[in-house]
């Protein structure tokens, strides 16, 4: 599994755990919903800044999203 896929899956899992839609998360992170969808599908390389925005919007940390990724 590629790194993009792992990060995207973790973001999606956290979003579903919080019971929020892609559209809501995208709004909180100030990005387009289609971009959010492509992140969750592992189709995008996201920047550190984007990871920070998404972590903040999800109420977690970047390190929690990246935990145990080698």
PDB file of N, CA, C and O in Angstrom:
ATOM      1  N   UNK A   1       0.851  -1.181   0.000  1.00  0.00           N
ATOM      2  CA  UNK A   1       0.000   0.000   0.000  1.00  0.00           C
ATOM      3  C   UNK A   1       0.896   1.244   0.000  1.00  0.00           C
ATOM      4  O   UNK A   1       1.874   1.314   0.745  1.00  0.00           O
ATOM      5  N   UNK A   2       0.557   2.204  -0.828  1.00  0.00           N
ATOM      6  CA  UNK A   2       1.320   3.444  -0.935  1.00  0.00           C
ATOM      7  C   UNK A   2       1.036   4.366   0.254  1.00  0.00           C
ATOM      8  O   UNK A   2      -0.008   4.270   0.901  1.00  0.00           O
ATOM      9  N   UNK A   3       1.972   5.244   0.520  1.00  0.00           N
ATOM     10  CA  UNK A   3       1.829   6.195   1.623  1.00  0.00           C
ATOM     11  C   UNK A   3       0.571   7.047   1.467  1.00  0.00           C
ATOM     12  O   UNK A   3      -0.147   7.279   2.439  1.00  0.00           O
ATOM     13  N   UNK A   4       0.303   7.513   0.249  1.00  0.00           N
ATOM     14  CA  UNK A   4      -0.905   8.318   0.015  1.00  0.00           C
ATOM     15  C   UNK A   4      -2.162   7.548   0.396  1.00  0.00           C
ATOM     16  O   UNK A   4      -3.096   8.112   0.967  1.00  0.00           O
ATOM     17  N   UNK A   5      -2.180   6.248   0.076  1.00  0.00           N
ATOM     18  CA  UNK A   5      -3.334   5.415   0.404  1.00  0.00           C
ATOM     19  C   UNK A   5      -3.510   5.279   1.914  1.00  0.00           C
ATOM     20  O   UNK A   5      -4.628   5.354   2.425  1.00  0.00           O
ATOM     21  N   UNK A   6      -2.408   5.079   2.617  1.00  0.00           N
ATOM     22  CA  UNK A   6      -2.455   4.915   4.074  1.00  0.00           C
ATOM     23  C   UNK A   6      -2.955   6.192   4.744  1.00  0.00           C
ATOM     24  O   UNK A   6      -3.854   6.150   5.584  1.00  0.00           O
ATOM     25  N   UNK A   7      -2.367   7.321   4.369  1.00  0.00           N
ATOM     26  CA  UNK A   7      -2.767   8.600   4.966  1.00  0.00           C
ATOM     27  C   UNK A   7      -4.226   8.900   4.629  1.00  0.00           C
ATOM     28  O   UNK A   7      -4.989   9.320   5.499  1.00  0.00           O
ATOM     29  N   UNK A   8      -4.611   8.690   3.386  1.00  0.00           N
ATOM     30  CA  UNK A   8      -5.997   8.927   2.981  1.00  0.00           C
ATOM     31  C   UNK A   8      -6.976   8.061   3.749  1.00  0.00           C
ATOM     32  O   UNK A   8      -8.036   8.531   4.163  1.00  0.00           O
ATOM     33  N   UNK A   9      -6.626   6.805   3.939  1.00  0.00           N
ATOM     34  CA  UNK A   9      -7.488   5.886   4.691  1.00  0.00           C
ATOM     35  C   UNK A   9      -7.621   6.307   6.147  1.00  0.00           C
ATOM     36  O   UNK A   9      -8.702   6.219   6.728  1.00  0.00           O
ATOM     37  N   UNK A  10      -6.533   6.758   6.727  1.00  0.00           N
ATOM     38  CA  UNK A  10      -6.581   7.205   8.130  1.00  0.00           C
ATOM     39  C   UNK A  10      -7.429   8.459   8.278  1.00  0.00           C
ATOM     40  O   UNK A  10      -8.196   8.587   9.232  1.00  0.00           O
ATOM     41  N   UNK A  11      -7.290   9.376   7.339  1.00  0.00           N
ATOM     42  CA  UNK A  11      -8.103  10.596   7.386  1.00  0.00           C
ATOM     43  C   UNK A  11      -9.580  10.238   7.249  1.00  0.00           C
ATOM     44  O   UNK A  11     -10.422  10.764   7.976  1.00  0.00           O
ATOM     45  N   UNK A  12      -9.889   9.349   6.323  1.00  0.00           N
ATOM     46  CA  UNK A  12     -11.280   8.924   6.135  1.00  0.00           C
ATOM     47  C   UNK A  12     -11.813   8.243   7.393  1.00  0.00           C
ATOM     48  O   UNK A  12     -12.934   8.522   7.819  1.00  0.00           O
ATOM     49  N   UNK A  13     -11.023   7.356   7.990  1.00  0.00           N
ATOM     50  CA  UNK A  13     -11.454   6.657   9.204  1.00  0.00           C
ATOM     51  C   UNK A  13     -11.735   7.643  10.337  1.00  0.00           C
ATOM     52  O   UNK A  13     -12.727   7.508  11.052  1.00  0.00           O
ATOM     53  N   UNK A  14     -10.865   8.625  10.494  1.00  0.00           N
ATOM     54  CA  UNK A  14     -11.077   9.639  11.536  1.00  0.00           C
ATOM     55  C   UNK A  14     -12.333  10.457  11.248  1.00  0.00           C
ATOM     56  O   UNK A  14     -13.096  10.777  12.159  1.00  0.00           O
ATOM     57  N   UNK A  15     -12.541  10.788   9.983  1.00  0.00           N
ATOM     58  CA  UNK A  15     -13.730  11.561   9.598  1.00  0.00           C
ATOM     59  C   UNK A  15     -14.991  10.769   9.912  1.00  0.00           C
ATOM     60  O   UNK A  15     -15.944  11.312  10.471  1.00  0.00           O
ATOM     61  N   UNK A  16     -15.002   9.494   9.558  1.00  0.00           N
ATOM     62  CA  UNK A  16     -16.172   8.657   9.827  1.00  0.00           C
ATOM     63  C   UNK A  16     -16.393   8.457  11.323  1.00  0.00           C
ATOM     64  O   UNK A  16     -17.530   8.415  11.793  1.00  0.00           O
ATOM     65  N   UNK A  17     -15.298   8.334  12.061  1.00  0.00           N
ATOM     66  CA  UNK A  17     -15.384   8.207  13.522  1.00  0.00           C
ATOM     67  C   UNK A  17     -16.042   9.440  14.133  1.00  0.00           C
ATOM     68  O   UNK A  17     -16.803   9.338  15.096  1.00  0.00           O
ATOM     69  N   UNK A  18     -15.740  10.608  13.560  1.00  0.00           N
ATOM     70  CA  UNK A  18     -16.315  11.869  14.045  1.00  0.00           C
ATOM     71  C   UNK A  18     -17.716  12.111  13.489  1.00  0.00           C
ATOM     72  O   UNK A  18     -18.402  13.054  13.882  1.00  0.00           O
ATOM     73  N   UNK A  19     -18.132  11.224  12.548  1.00  0.00           N
ATOM     74  CA  UNK A  19     -19.460  11.317  11.931  1.00  0.00           C
ATOM     75  C   UNK A  19     -19.665  12.646  11.213  1.00  0.00           C
ATOM     76  O   UNK A  19     -20.697  13.301  11.366  1.00  0.00           O
ATOM     77  N   UNK A  20     -18.664  13.030  10.427  1.00  0.00           N
ATOM     78  CA  UNK A  20     -18.808  14.237   9.615  1.00  0.00           C
ATOM     79  C   UNK A  20     -18.627  13.877   8.140  1.00  0.00           C
ATOM     80  O   UNK A  20     -17.928  12.924   7.795  1.00  0.00           O
ATOM     81  N   UNK A  21     -19.265  14.651   7.297  1.00  0.00           N
ATOM     82  CA  UNK A  21     -19.199  14.399   5.859  1.00  0.00           C
ATOM     83  C   UNK A  21     -17.894  14.924   5.265  1.00  0.00           C
ATOM     84  O   UNK A  21     -17.185  15.722   5.879  1.00  0.00           O
ATOM     85  N   UNK A  22     -17.600  14.455   4.058  1.00  0.00           N
ATOM     86  CA  UNK A  22     -16.439  14.984   3.339  1.00  0.00           C
ATOM     87  C   UNK A  22     -16.600  16.486   3.141  1.00  0.00           C
ATOM     88  O   UNK A  22     -15.644  17.249   3.282  1.00  0.00           O
ATOM     89  N   UNK A  23     -17.808  16.896   2.816  1.00  0.00           N
ATOM     90  CA  UNK A  23     -18.066  18.316   2.570  1.00  0.00           C
ATOM     91  C   UNK A  23     -17.802  19.150   3.822  1.00  0.00           C
ATOM     92  O   UNK A  23     -17.219  20.231   3.740  1.00  0.00           O
ATOM     93  N   UNK A  24     -18.225  18.654   4.964  1.00  0.00           N
ATOM     94  CA  UNK A  24     -17.994  19.369   6.219  1.00  0.00           C
ATOM     95  C   UNK A  24     -16.508  19.455   6.533  1.00  0.00           C
ATOM     96  O   UNK A  24     -16.006  20.522   6.886  1.00  0.00           O
ATOM     97  N   UNK A  25     -15.802  18.334   6.407  1.00  0.00           N
ATOM     98  CA  UNK A  25     -14.365  18.338   6.671  1.00  0.00           C
ATOM     99  C   UNK A  25     -13.642  19.260   5.697  1.00  0.00           C
ATOM    100  O   UNK A  25     -12.745  20.005   6.092  1.00  0.00           O
ATOM    101  N   UNK A  26     -14.027  19.211   4.438  1.00  0.00           N
ATOM    102  CA  UNK A  26     -13.415  20.089   3.440  1.00  0.00           C
ATOM    103  C   UNK A  26     -13.623  21.555   3.819  1.00  0.00           C
ATOM    104  O   UNK A  26     -12.705  22.367   3.702  1.00  0.00           O
ATOM    105  N   UNK A  27     -14.816  21.884   4.268  1.00  0.00           N
ATOM    106  CA  UNK A  27     -15.096  23.256   4.692  1.00  0.00           C
ATOM    107  C   UNK A  27     -14.253  23.670   5.885  1.00  0.00           C
ATOM    108  O   UNK A  27     -13.731  24.785   5.923  1.00  0.00           O
ATOM    109  N   UNK A  28     -14.119  22.782   6.854  1.00  0.00           N
ATOM    110  CA  UNK A  28     -13.306  23.080   8.033  1.00  0.00           C
ATOM    111  C   UNK A  28     -11.834  23.270   7.681  1.00  0.00           C
ATOM    112  O   UNK A  28     -11.131  24.063   8.307  1.00  0.00           O
ATOM    113  N   UNK A  29     -11.376  22.530   6.666  1.00  0.00           N
ATOM    114  CA  UNK A  29      -9.971  22.621   6.246  1.00  0.00           C
ATOM    115  C   UNK A  29      -9.773  23.654   5.134  1.00  0.00           C
ATOM    116  O   UNK A  29      -8.651  23.879   4.680  1.00  0.00           O
ATOM    117  N   UNK A  30     -10.868  24.276   4.705  1.00  0.00           N
ATOM    118  CA  UNK A  30     -10.836  25.309   3.658  1.00  0.00           C
ATOM    119  C   UNK A  30     -10.290  24.766   2.333  1.00  0.00           C
ATOM    120  O   UNK A  30      -9.436  25.380   1.693  1.00  0.00           O
ATOM    121  N   UNK A  31     -10.811  23.592   1.939  1.00  0.00           N
ATOM    122  CA  UNK A  31     -10.459  23.004   0.645  1.00  0.00           C
ATOM    123  C   UNK A  31     -11.738  22.557  -0.057  1.00  0.00           C
ATOM    124  O   UNK A  31     -12.798  22.479   0.565  1.00  0.00           O
ATOM    125  N   UNK A  32     -11.638  22.269  -1.330  1.00  0.00           N
ATOM    126  CA  UNK A  32     -12.772  21.802  -2.111  1.00  0.00           C
ATOM    127  C   UNK A  32     -13.104  20.350  -1.746  1.00  0.00           C
ATOM    128  O   UNK A  32     -12.209  19.565  -1.431  1.00  0.00           O
ATOM    129  N   UNK A  33     -14.381  20.002  -1.790  1.00  0.00           N
ATOM    130  CA  UNK A  33     -14.803  18.645  -1.446  1.00  0.00           C
ATOM    131  C   UNK A  33     -14.193  17.606  -2.382  1.00  0.00           C
ATOM    132  O   UNK A  33     -13.853  16.508  -1.941  1.00  0.00           O
ATOM    133  N   UNK A  34     -14.048  17.933  -3.658  1.00  0.00           N
ATOM    134  CA  UNK A  34     -13.466  16.964  -4.591  1.00  0.00           C
ATOM    135  C   UNK A  34     -11.992  16.716  -4.281  1.00  0.00           C
ATOM    136  O   UNK A  34     -11.489  15.611  -4.481  1.00  0.00           O
ATOM    137  N   UNK A  35     -11.303  17.749  -3.791  1.00  0.00           N
ATOM    138  CA  UNK A  35      -9.911  17.577  -3.371  1.00  0.00           C
ATOM    139  C   UNK A  35      -9.855  16.677  -2.133  1.00  0.00           C
ATOM    140  O   UNK A  35      -8.981  15.818  -2.012  1.00  0.00           O
ATOM    141  N   UNK A  36     -10.798  16.891  -1.222  1.00  0.00           N
ATOM    142  CA  UNK A  36     -10.888  16.053  -0.020  1.00  0.00           C
ATOM    143  C   UNK A  36     -11.119  14.599  -0.418  1.00  0.00           C
ATOM    144  O   UNK A  36     -10.496  13.693   0.136  1.00  0.00           O
ATOM    145  N   UNK A  37     -12.000  14.382  -1.363  1.00  0.00           N
ATOM    146  CA  UNK A  37     -12.290  13.034  -1.845  1.00  0.00           C
ATOM    147  C   UNK A  37     -11.041  12.381  -2.429  1.00  0.00           C
ATOM    148  O   UNK A  37     -10.775  11.208  -2.168  1.00  0.00           O
ATOM    149  N   UNK A  38     -10.280  13.127  -3.212  1.00  0.00           N
ATOM    150  CA  UNK A  38      -9.075  12.559  -3.833  1.00  0.00           C
ATOM    151  C   UNK A  38      -7.991  12.261  -2.798  1.00  0.00           C
ATOM    152  O   UNK A  38      -7.204  11.333  -2.979  1.00  0.00           O
ATOM    153  N   UNK A  39      -7.943  13.037  -1.717  1.00  0.00           N
ATOM    154  CA  UNK A  39      -7.001  12.748  -0.625  1.00  0.00           C
ATOM    155  C   UNK A  39      -7.369  11.415   0.017  1.00  0.00           C
ATOM    156  O   UNK A  39      -6.511  10.555   0.214  1.00  0.00           O
ATOM    157  N   UNK A  40      -8.651  11.248   0.341  1.00  0.00           N
ATOM    158  CA  UNK A  40      -9.102  10.015   0.986  1.00  0.00           C
ATOM    159  C   UNK A  40      -8.890   8.792   0.100  1.00  0.00           C
ATOM    160  O   UNK A  40      -8.670   7.692   0.609  1.00  0.00           O
ATOM    161  N   UNK A  41      -8.952   8.967  -1.199  1.00  0.00           N
ATOM    162  CA  UNK A  41      -8.738   7.855  -2.134  1.00  0.00           C
ATOM    163  C   UNK A  41      -7.259   7.584  -2.389  1.00  0.00           C
ATOM    164  O   UNK A  41      -6.911   6.637  -3.095  1.00  0.00           O
ATOM    165  N   UNK A  42      -6.386   8.416  -1.811  1.00  0.00           N
ATOM    166  CA  UNK A  42      -4.951   8.228  -2.001  1.00  0.00           C
ATOM    167  C   UNK A  42      -4.446   8.722  -3.340  1.00  0.00           C
ATOM    168  O   UNK A  42      -3.369   8.326  -3.785  1.00  0.00           O
ATOM    169  N   UNK A  43      -5.209   9.579  -3.981  1.00  0.00           N
ATOM    170  CA  UNK A  43      -4.860  10.077  -5.309  1.00  0.00           C
ATOM    171  C   UNK A  43      -4.041  11.361  -5.275  1.00  0.00           C
ATOM    172  O   UNK A  43      -3.619  11.850  -6.323  1.00  0.00           O
ATOM    173  N   UNK A  44      -3.812  11.906  -4.102  1.00  0.00           N
ATOM    174  CA  UNK A  44      -3.081  13.170  -3.971  1.00  0.00           C
ATOM    175  C   UNK A  44      -1.914  13.038  -3.015  1.00  0.00           C
ATOM    176  O   UNK A  44      -1.997  12.348  -1.999  1.00  0.00           O
ATOM    177  N   UNK A  45      -0.831  13.705  -3.352  1.00  0.00           N
ATOM    178  CA  UNK A  45       0.260  13.915  -2.402  1.00  0.00           C
ATOM    179  C   UNK A  45      -0.103  15.173  -1.639  1.00  0.00           C
ATOM    180  O   UNK A  45      -0.234  16.242  -2.235  1.00  0.00           O
ATOM    181  N   UNK A  46      -0.267  15.063  -0.334  1.00  0.00           N
ATOM    182  CA  UNK A  46      -0.644  16.261   0.410  1.00  0.00           C
ATOM    183  C   UNK A  46       0.576  16.853   1.099  1.00  0.00           C
ATOM    184  O   UNK A  46       1.508  16.148   1.486  1.00  0.00           O
ATOM    185  N   UNK A  47       0.537  18.157   1.233  1.00  0.00           N
ATOM    186  CA  UNK A  47       1.641  18.874   1.869  1.00  0.00           C
ATOM    187  C   UNK A  47       1.536  18.756   3.387  1.00  0.00           C
ATOM    188  O   UNK A  47       0.510  18.347   3.931  1.00  0.00           O
ATOM    189  N   UNK A  48       2.608  19.121   4.040  1.00  0.00           N
ATOM    190  CA  UNK A  48       2.612  19.167   5.510  1.00  0.00           C
ATOM    191  C   UNK A  48       1.553  20.158   5.991  1.00  0.00           C
ATOM    192  O   UNK A  48       0.850  19.900   6.968  1.00  0.00           O
ATOM    193  N   UNK A  49       1.446  21.282   5.306  1.00  0.00           N
ATOM    194  CA  UNK A  49       0.461  22.294   5.684  1.00  0.00           C
ATOM    195  C   UNK A  49      -0.959  21.736   5.564  1.00  0.00           C
ATOM    196  O   UNK A  49      -1.795  21.977   6.434  1.00  0.00           O
ATOM    197  N   UNK A  50      -1.231  20.999   4.502  1.00  0.00           N
ATOM    198  CA  UNK A  50      -2.556  20.406   4.322  1.00  0.00           C
ATOM    199  C   UNK A  50      -2.821  19.354   5.396  1.00  0.00           C
ATOM    200  O   UNK A  50      -3.929  19.274   5.925  1.00  0.00           O
ATOM    201  N   UNK A  51      -1.824  18.559   5.715  1.00  0.00           N
ATOM    202  CA  UNK A  51      -1.972  17.564   6.776  1.00  0.00           C
ATOM    203  C   UNK A  51      -2.284  18.249   8.103  1.00  0.00           C
ATOM    204  O   UNK A  51      -3.116  17.770   8.874  1.00  0.00           O
ATOM    205  N   UNK A  52      -1.618  19.361   8.366  1.00  0.00           N
ATOM    206  CA  UNK A  52      -1.873  20.131   9.594  1.00  0.00           C
ATOM    207  C   UNK A  52      -3.311  20.641   9.621  1.00  0.00           C
ATOM    208  O   UNK A  52      -3.983  20.541  10.647  1.00  0.00           O
ATOM    209  N   UNK A  53      -3.788  21.188   8.502  1.00  0.00           N
ATOM    210  CA  UNK A  53      -5.162  21.700   8.426  1.00  0.00           C
ATOM    211  C   UNK A  53      -6.182  20.588   8.669  1.00  0.00           C
ATOM    212  O   UNK A  53      -7.150  20.766   9.407  1.00  0.00           O
ATOM    213  N   UNK A  54      -5.948  19.448   8.040  1.00  0.00           N
ATOM    214  CA  UNK A  54      -6.881  18.333   8.203  1.00  0.00           C
ATOM    215  C   UNK A  54      -6.854  17.785   9.624  1.00  0.00           C
ATOM    216  O   UNK A  54      -7.902  17.467  10.186  1.00  0.00           O
ATOM    217  N   UNK A  55      -5.673  17.673  10.201  1.00  0.00           N
ATOM    218  CA  UNK A  55      -5.565  17.202  11.586  1.00  0.00           C
ATOM    219  C   UNK A  55      -6.314  18.139  12.527  1.00  0.00           C
ATOM    220  O   UNK A  55      -7.051  17.691  13.405  1.00  0.00           O
ATOM    221  N   UNK A  56      -6.124  19.430  12.339  1.00  0.00           N
ATOM    222  CA  UNK A  56      -6.813  20.417  13.181  1.00  0.00           C
ATOM    223  C   UNK A  56      -8.330  20.308  13.003  1.00  0.00           C
ATOM    224  O   UNK A  56      -9.078  20.331  13.981  1.00  0.00           O
ATOM    225  N   UNK A  57      -8.775  20.190  11.758  1.00  0.00           N
ATOM    226  CA  UNK A  57     -10.206  20.078  11.480  1.00  0.00           C
ATOM    227  C   UNK A  57     -10.804  18.809  12.093  1.00  0.00           C
ATOM    228  O   UNK A  57     -11.977  18.788  12.467  1.00  0.00           O
ATOM    229  N   UNK A  58      -9.997  17.759  12.192  1.00  0.00           N
ATOM    230  CA  UNK A  58     -10.452  16.494  12.775  1.00  0.00           C
ATOM    231  C   UNK A  58     -10.256  16.433  14.290  1.00  0.00           C
ATOM    232  O   UNK A  58     -10.644  15.456  14.931  1.00  0.00           O
ATOM    233  N   UNK A  59      -9.659  17.469  14.852  1.00  0.00           N
ATOM    234  CA  UNK A  59      -9.437  17.494  16.294  1.00  0.00           C
ATOM    235  C   UNK A  59      -8.366  16.529  16.749  1.00  0.00           C
ATOM    236  O   UNK A  59      -8.447  15.969  17.842  1.00  0.00           O
ATOM    237  N   UNK A  60      -7.357  16.334  15.908  1.00  0.00           N
ATOM    238  CA  UNK A  60      -6.266  15.423  16.238  1.00  0.00           C
ATOM    239  C   UNK A  60      -4.943  16.081  15.858  1.00  0.00           C
ATOM    240  O   UNK A  60      -4.897  17.271  15.546  1.00  0.00           O
ATOM    241  N   UNK A  61      -3.884  15.304  15.887  1.00  0.00           N
ATOM    242  CA  UNK A  61      -2.566  15.829  15.540  1.00  0.00           C
ATOM    243  C   UNK A  61      -2.046  15.155  14.276  1.00  0.00           C
ATOM    244  O   UNK A  61      -2.509  14.082  13.889  1.00  0.00           O
ATOM    245  N   UNK A  62      -1.079  15.802  13.645  1.00  0.00           N
ATOM    246  CA  UNK A  62      -0.436  15.199  12.483  1.00  0.00           C
ATOM    247  C   UNK A  62       0.224  13.891  12.885  1.00  0.00           C
ATOM    248  O   UNK A  62       0.159  12.905  12.150  1.00  0.00           O
ATOM    249  N   UNK A  63       0.855  13.880  14.043  1.00  0.00           N
ATOM    250  CA  UNK A  63       1.553  12.664  14.477  1.00  0.00           C
ATOM    251  C   UNK A  63       0.582  11.507  14.694  1.00  0.00           C
ATOM    252  O   UNK A  63       0.944  10.352  14.467  1.00  0.00           O
ATOM    253  N   UNK A  64      -0.633  11.792  15.124  1.00  0.00           N
ATOM    254  CA  UNK A  64      -1.626  10.730  15.293  1.00  0.00           C
ATOM    255  C   UNK A  64      -2.006  10.129  13.940  1.00  0.00           C
ATOM    256  O   UNK A  64      -2.200   8.918  13.833  1.00  0.00           O
ATOM    257  N   UNK A  65      -2.113  10.960  12.920  1.00  0.00           N
ATOM    258  CA  UNK A  65      -2.435  10.470  11.579  1.00  0.00           C
ATOM    259  C   UNK A  65      -1.281   9.643  11.020  1.00  0.00           C
ATOM    260  O   UNK A  65      -1.502   8.636  10.347  1.00  0.00           O
ATOM    261  N   UNK A  66      -0.060  10.065  11.298  1.00  0.00           N
ATOM    262  CA  UNK A  66       1.125   9.410  10.744  1.00  0.00           C
ATOM    263  C   UNK A  66       1.693   8.303  11.628  1.00  0.00           C
ATOM    264  O   UNK A  66       2.686   7.670  11.270  1.00  0.00           O
ATOM    265  N   UNK A  67       1.073   8.071  12.769  1.00  0.00           N
ATOM    266  CA  UNK A  67       1.577   7.092  13.734  1.00  0.00           C
ATOM    267  C   UNK A  67       1.780   5.722  13.094  1.00  0.00           C
ATOM    268  O   UNK A  67       0.920   5.225  12.367  1.00  0.00           O
ATOM    269  N   UNK A  68       2.923   5.130  13.376  1.00  0.00           N
ATOM    270  CA  UNK A  68       3.291   3.779  12.932  1.00  0.00           C
ATOM    271  C   UNK A  68       3.453   3.621  11.424  1.00  0.00           C
ATOM    272  O   UNK A  68       3.391   2.504  10.912  1.00  0.00           O
ATOM    273  N   UNK A  69       3.658   4.714  10.713  1.00  0.00           N
ATOM    274  CA  UNK A  69       3.964   4.625   9.281  1.00  0.00           C
ATOM    275  C   UNK A  69       5.474   4.644   9.144  1.00  0.00           C
ATOM    276  O   UNK A  69       6.137   5.571   9.610  1.00  0.00           O
ATOM    277  N   UNK A  70       6.008   3.630   8.511  1.00  0.00           N
ATOM    278  CA  UNK A  70       7.457   3.558   8.293  1.00  0.00           C
ATOM    279  C   UNK A  70       7.790   3.842   6.856  1.00  0.00           C
ATOM    280  O   UNK A  70       8.962   3.827   6.479  1.00  0.00           O
TER     281      UNK A  70
END
